[in-house]
Amino acid sequence: MESDLSQKPSHLFTIRIWREENVDENEEGENSKGEWRGRIYLASTNEVRHFRDWASLIPVLLSMLKNADGE
């Protein structure tokens, strides 16, 4: 079964995420909770990208895959 997996093309990503604390006050005068940040590394190409919110994670991954596959 493992030989089946080794025959299929794949990509290895490392994703590092952290919470960037924000001490600024929001519009209501409360301290904001910060925002999630991240760094994505694609091992096969050594490409590194950064993202600042969860919504941008998938588009960044898809873009990296497209570049890695030469499209």
N, C-alpha and C positions, 0 to 999 in steps of 0.2 A: 504493500500500500504506500509506503514512503516513496518508492520510486515514481509513483504517479505524481506526487507533489513536486518532486525535483524536476520533472519534465515541463511543468507549467511555468510561464514567466511570472516573476514576482518582484516586488520592490520592498526594501527594508527602510522604514522611517523611524527616526527617534523624535519624539515630541516632548518638549519640556514646557511645563506650564507653571505659572506662579501668579499670585494676586498682588497687584500693584496698589498699595494703599494710597488713598487720596485724602489729604487733610483739608482740602477745600470744602467750603460749605456749598450745599446745593441751593436751589431757588427758595426752598422753605426754611433755610437757615440751619439745616441739620448737616452734620458731617456725612459725606458720602462714604459708601462702603468700599470704594476702590473698584478696580476692573481687572479682569483676567487678561493676562498677556501670555504669549507663547512663542516658542522657537521650534521650527520643524527642520530636520536634517534628513536628506535623502542620501543614503550611503553609497548607492551606485554612481552618483554623479557629484557627490560632495556639495550639492546645492543646499543653501540655507535660506529660509524665509522666516519672517516674523509676522505674527498676527496680534491684534489688540482686542478681539472679542470672539465669542464662540461662533457667531454667524459667519465670520470670514474663514474659519478653519477649513471647511469642506471645499470652498472654491480655491483656496491656496493649494490644498492637496491635489485637487483635480488638475490644476495648472502645472504643478510639478510633475505629475504623471504624464501629462501631455508632452511636456518638454523632454522627459526621460525616454519616451517612446518615439521621439523624433517627429511628432506630428506638427 
